[in-house]
Amino acid sequence: MNKKILTVFEDRYSQQQLTDVQKKELLSLEPLWGKQNLILRADDRLLLRKYVGFIATPSLQIQILPKLFEDAVSVEDVEEEKFLSGSMLFRLLASSGFLSVKDIPNPQQIAAMNGDLLEIFINLFVSKFLDLFNKQIYRQYKEQEENMVTVKGRILFQQQLLRNGVFKHKHYVGYQEFTENNVLNQIFKMTMLSLRTLTKSEENKKNLNIAVLMLEDISVVRLSETLFRQVRFNRLNASYRPVFELARMFYHNRQPGVHAGDERTFTFLVPLNQLFEYSLYQWLQEDLSSEGMEVNYQKPQRYLDAQNNVFLLKPDITIQSGSNIQIIVDAKYKNPVSDSKVDLSESDVYQMLAYAVRYQCNRLYLVYPMFRSNKELKNPLATYVIQNGAENIYISAFHIDISQEDLTSAKRDIVQAVINAIY
């Protein structure tokens, strides 16, 4: 049976045509997503919330992308959103640190893989490996022991007495061999062999075959977490670390709830809101630290009711100047506009108000991605002024365009807003 590949957008219903087997496999993933986040209706409309990435089961492959359009009403819209969203996802993965490889795929590579996230990840892994291996094969010294006629290295006298009491012409020796048959290359080879059975891309198959051929003298081993932990990086192999991290990702499947190394279910899933907020944190931290400000992620955490230690508050980003928290930023990956009007969630505003009171901070920002239908709306989208005794609390909503290939202007917009608020 050919594997069904579905492309869906996070938190958007889509009509699907699934067999009973595929429906069963899909519903078996419910413990992973949570019952409220995976909904398959009787009319075969599917909704997936919270995660973006991909998951592959024996008969089904699903890729979940962040939505950028309010609604994709035509085939052309769907294809455009799929391309833009896939590209944006890799940029966020790289800039946030979720993805260890900084050489994100260019538009041509994404198009060559038909926007298939799994194939793009495989392409990233094998291309990066081939590039490094062609420049410099990684070898390391490895302890060897051998019973031989000539003396090589040092004689191991205890083993010599045990093994060669009769064979006086032999010497049991220990020596160091500078070899490419090391743990790091063994991990690479086994990952290549595994991916070769998974990929459907002719380009990826060809490159994986080339890589396996290059590693033909490397031992076949069983991948395990113990094996991954044996790898130590130094100046000789540091360039291979991103490839190693991708191999580790492929092994662990990067998802909660499924056993590492499970060959029947293969996944890479990232909580979308966490990805967005951590990208935002990285941008602010990079730019504002040089301004003498301290940027914190999900701290300090405080109880709204400090006496009874209840109602724990955990703001996404806090910005301090000295001992005072000057600004609190919360990221929300959703559309803040409805029917051409800014329509913020009341619960989001109440949450910001709780932060303001507990942290004694009067400048707070809700930051959203810019949806295509909202591109004409200027920042701030809205500012709410709430009286708090003798002072006012200002809660502002911003949106930033993270769909563009160069994120410089998106970073500049939010960083400049923060600097203006402080100074």
C-alpha positions in Angstrom: 0.0 0.0 0.0 1.3 3.4 -0.9 1.8 5.7 2.0 -0.7 8.5 2.2 1.0 11.9 2.7 -1.2 14.6 4.2 -0.4 18.3 4.6 -2.5 20.1 7.1 -2.2 23.5 8.8 -2.1 23.7 12.6 -5.5 24.6 14.1 -7.4 24.6 10.8 -9.9 22.0 9.7 -9.2 20.2 6.4 -11.2 17.7 4.5 -9.3 14.3 4.1 -10.0 11.0 2.4 -8.7 8.2 4.6 -9.0 4.4 4.6 -10.2 2.7 7.8 -6.6 1.6 8.4 -5.3 5.1 8.1 -8.1 6.4 10.4 -7.1 3.8 13.0 -3.4 4.8 12.8 -4.3 8.5 13.0 -6.6 8.0 16.0 -3.8 5.9 17.7 -1.8 9.2 17.9 -4.5 10.8 20.2 -2.4 10.2 23.4 0.4 12.2 21.7 -1.6 15.2 20.7 -4.2 15.1 23.4 -7.9 14.4 22.8 -8.7 18.1 22.4 -5.9 18.7 19.9 -6.6 15.8 17.5 -10.2 15.8 16.2 -11.4 13.6 13.3 -15.0 14.2 12.6 -17.5 11.8 11.1 -17.4 13.7 7.8 -13.6 13.1 7.7 -12.6 16.7 8.5 -9.4 16.7 10.5 -8.1 19.2 13.0 -4.6 19.1 14.6 -3.6 21.6 17.2 -0.5 22.5 19.2 2.3 20.8 17.2 4.0 21.4 13.9 6.4 19.0 12.1 5.7 15.6 10.8 4.8 12.1 11.8 5.1 8.9 9.7 3.3 5.6 10.5 3.4 2.5 8.4 0.6 3.7 6.1 0.4 7.4 6.8 2.6 10.5 6.7 1.3 13.8 8.1 3.1 17.1 8.0 1.6 19.9 10.1 2.6 23.5 9.1 2.0 26.8 10.8 -0.8 28.7 9.1 0.0 32.1 7.6 -3.3 32.8 5.7 -6.6 33.4 7.5 -8.1 30.9 5.0 -6.6 29.2 1.9 -9.6 29.1 -0.4 -8.1 27.9 -3.6 -5.6 25.3 -4.7 -3.1 28.1 -5.6 -3.6 29.5 -2.1 -2.9 26.2 -0.5 0.3 25.6 -2.5 1.6 29.1 -1.8 0.9 28.8 1.9 2.5 25.4 2.0 5.7 26.7 0.5 5.8 29.9 2.6 5.0 28.1 5.8 7.5 25.3 5.2 10.3 27.9 4.6 9.2 29.9 7.6 9.2 26.8 9.8 12.8 26.0 9.1 13.8 29.7 9.7 12.2 29.6 13.1 13.7 26.2 13.9 17.2 27.5 13.1 16.9 30.9 14.7 15.3 29.5 17.9 17.9 26.8 18.4 15.3 23.9 18.1 17.3 22.8 14.9 21.0 22.5 15.4 21.8 23.0 11.7 22.1 26.7 10.8 22.3 26.0 7.1 18.6 26.0 6.5 17.2 24.8 3.2 16.8 27.4 0.4 13.6 27.7 -1.6 15.0 25.6 -4.4 15.8 22.7 -2.0 12.3 22.9 -0.5 10.8 22.9 -4.0 12.9 20.0 -5.0 11.5 18.0 -2.1 7.9 19.1 -2.9 7.7 20.8 0.5 7.9 17.4 2.2 9.3 18.1 5.7 10.6 14.5 6.3 12.4 14.5 2.9 13.8 18.0 3.6 15.2 16.8 7.0 16.8 13.8 5.3 18.2 16.0 2.6 19.7 18.3 5.2 21.3 15.5 7.0 22.9 13.6 4.1 23.9 16.8 2.2 25.7 18.2 5.3 27.4 14.8 5.9 28.6 14.5 2.3 29.9 18.0 2.3 32.0 17.4 5.5 33.1 13.9 4.7 34.4 14.9 1.2 36.4 17.7 2.8 37.9 15.7 5.7 37.2 12.1 6.7 36.9 12.0 10.5 39.3 9.6 12.1 40.2 9.1 15.8 42.6 7.0 17.8 41.0 3.8 19.0 42.5 1.3 21.5 43.1 -2.1 19.8 44.3 -5.4 21.2 45.6 -8.2 19.1 47.6 -11.5 19.2 50.3 -11.1 16.5 53.8 -12.3 15.5 55.3 -8.8 15.4 55.3 -6.4 18.3 53.1 -3.4 17.7 52.6 -0.8 20.5 53.0 -2.4 23.9 53.0 -6.0 25.1 50.2 -6.7 27.5 52.0 -9.1 29.8 49.0 -10.5 31.7 47.3 -11.5 28.5 50.6 -12.7 27.1 51.0 -15.2 29.9 47.4 -16.3 29.7 47.2 -16.8 25.9 50.8 -17.4 24.7 52.3 -19.8 27.2 52.7 -22.3 24.4 52.9 -20.0 21.4 56.2 -18.3 22.2 56.4 -16.7 18.7 53.3 -14.6 19.3 52.9 -11.4 21.3 49.6 -10.1 22.8 49.8 -6.4 22.2 47.8 -3.2 22.7 48.1 -0.3 20.4 46.3 2.8 19.2 45.0 2.8 15.6 44.0 6.1 13.8 40.8 4.8 12.2 37.6 6.0 10.6 35.8 3.0 12.1 34.8 5.0 15.2 31.5 5.5 17.1 30.6 8.8 15.3 30.9 7.3 11.9 29.1 4.1 13.0 26.2 6.3 14.1 26.2 8.1 10.8 26.2 4.8 8.8 23.4 3.2 10.8 21.3 6.4 10.4 21.9 6.4 6.7 20.8 2.8 6.4 17.7 3.5 8.4 16.8 6.6 6.3 17.4 4.7 3.0 14.4 2.5 3.8 12.3 5.5 4.7 12.9 8.0 1.9 10.8 8.2 -1.3 12.9 10.9 -2.9 15.2 9.7 -5.7 17.7 12.5 -4.9 17.8 11.4 -1.3 18.2 7.7 -2.2 21.1 8.5 -4.5 22.9 10.6 -1.8 22.2 8.1 0.9 23.7 5.3 -1.3 26.8 7.4 -1.9 27.1 8.0 1.8 26.7 4.3 2.7 29.3 3.5 0.1 31.8 6.0 1.6 31.2 4.3 4.9 31.5 0.7 3.7 34.5 0.0 6.0 32.5 1.2 9.1 31.1 -1.5 11.3 27.4 -2.2 11.5 26.2 -1.7 15.0 22.9 -1.3 16.9 22.0 2.3 17.6 21.3 3.0 21.3 21.4 6.0 23.6 24.5 4.5 25.2 26.2 4.7 21.8 25.3 8.3 21.3 26.6 9.2 24.8 30.0 7.7 23.9 30.7 10.5 21.4 33.0 13.2 22.5 33.6 16.4 20.5 36.9 18.2 20.1 38.5 20.5 17.6 38.9 17.6 15.1 35.3 16.6 14.9 33.4 19.8 16.1 32.2 20.5 12.5 30.3 17.2 12.6 28.2 18.2 15.7 25.2 19.5 13.7 25.1 16.3 11.7 25.3 14.3 14.9 22.5 16.2 16.4 20.3 15.5 13.4 21.2 11.8 13.7 20.2 11.9 17.3 17.0 13.6 16.4 16.2 10.9 13.8 16.9 8.2 16.5 14.9 9.8 19.2 12.1 10.8 16.8 11.8 14.0 18.8 8.3 13.5 20.1 6.7 12.8 23.5 5.1 9.5 24.1 6.7 7.2 21.5 9.6 5.0 22.4 13.0 6.1 21.1 14.2 4.1 18.1 10.6 2.9 17.2 11.0 2.1 13.5 7.3 2.0 12.9 6.5 5.6 14.0 8.9 8.3 13.0 8.3 11.9 14.1 9.6 15.4 14.5 7.1 17.6 16.4 7.5 21.0 18.0 4.9 22.9 20.0 4.2 25.8 17.7 3.6 28.5 20.4 6.8 27.5 22.2 8.7 27.7 18.9 7.4 31.2 18.2 7.9 32.5 21.7 11.5 31.1 22.0 12.4 32.6 18.6 11.1 36.0 19.9 13.2 35.5 23.1 16.4 34.8 21.1 15.9 37.9 18.9 15.3 40.2 21.9 18.2 38.6 23.9 20.6 39.1 21.0 19.8 42.7 20.5 18.9 44.0 24.0 21.8 42.4 26.0 24.2 44.8 24.3 21.9 47.7 25.5 22.6 46.6 29.1 19.2 44.9 29.6 18.6 41.5 31.0 16.3 39.3 28.9 14.8 36.2 30.6 12.8 33.4 29.2 9.9 32.1 31.4 11.3 33.7 34.5 11.1 35.0 37.2 8.1 32.8 38.1 5.9 34.1 40.8 2.6 33.2 42.5 -0.2 35.6 42.0 -1.2 34.8 45.6 2.2 34.8 47.2 0.9 34.1 50.7 -0.8 30.8 49.7 1.6 29.9 46.8 -1.3 29.5 44.3 -1.8 30.7 40.7 1.8 30.4 39.4 2.7 33.0 36.8 5.2 32.3 34.1 5.6 35.1 31.6 7.2 34.2 28.2 9.8 37.0 28.3 10.7 39.6 30.9 13.1 42.5 30.2 14.9 44.0 33.2 16.9 47.1 33.5 18.6 47.0 36.9 16.5 45.3 39.5 13.2 46.3 37.9 11.2 44.4 35.3 10.5 47.1 32.6 8.6 45.1 30.0 6.8 41.7 29.8 6.3 40.1 26.4 3.9 37.2 25.7 3.9 35.5 22.2 0.7 34.0 20.8 0.7 32.1 17.5 -2.8 33.0 16.4 -4.6 35.6 14.4 -5.5 38.7 16.6 -7.8 40.0 13.9 -11.4 38.9 13.1 -13.6 40.5 10.5 -10.9 43.1 9.8 -11.0 44.2 13.5 -8.5 43.7 16.2 -10.1 41.2 18.5 -7.8 40.0 21.3 -8.8 37.2 23.6 -10.1 38.5 26.9 -8.2 35.7 28.7 -5.0 36.9 27.1 -5.6 40.5 28.3 -6.5 39.3 31.8 -3.3 37.2 31.9 -1.3 40.3 31.0 -3.1 42.3 33.7 -2.2 39.7 36.3 1.5 40.0 35.2 1.3 43.7 35.5 0.0 43.6 39.0 2.3 40.9 40.4 5.5 42.1 38.7 4.7 45.8 39.1 5.3 46.3 35.4 3.2 48.8 33.4 4.4 48.1 29.9 3.3 44.8 28.4 3.3 43.4 24.8 1.3 40.7 23.2 3.1 39.7 20.0 1.5 37.8 17.1 2.6 36.5 13.7 1.4 38.7 10.8 -1.2 36.9 8.8 -1.5 37.7 5.0 -4.9 39.4 5.5 -3.4 41.7 8.1 -0.4 43.1 6.2 -1.9 46.6 5.9 -2.4 47.0 9.6 0.2 49.1 11.4 1.8 48.5 14.8 0.7 48.7 17.4 -2.5 46.9 16.4 -4.1 48.1 19.7 -3.1 49.6 23.0 -5.2 49.3 26.1 -4.8 51.7 29.0 -5.9 50.3 32.3 -5.9 52.4 35.4 -4.2 50.8 38.4 -4.3 53.2 41.3 -2.3 56.3 40.5 -0.6 54.7 37.5 -1.7 53.4 34.1 -1.0 49.9 32.7 -0.3 49.8 29.0 -1.0 46.6 27.1 -0.1 46.8 23.4 -0.6 44.2 20.6 2.0 43.9 17.9 2.3 41.6 14.9 5.5 40.8 13.0 6.1 39.4 9.6 7.9 36.1 10.0 7.0 34.8 6.5 9.7 36.8 4.8 13.0 35.1 3.9 15.1 37.7 5.7 13.8 38.1 9.3 15.9 41.3 9.9 13.0 43.7 9.7 10.7 41.5 11.9 13.4 41.5 14.6 14.0 45.2 14.2 10.3 46.0 14.6 9.8 44.3 17.9 13.3 45.3 19.3 12.7 48.9 18.4 9.2 48.9 20.1 10.8 47.6 23.3 13.6 50.2 23.2 11.2 53.0 22.6 9.0 51.9 25.6 12.0 51.8 27.9 13.7 55.1 26.8 
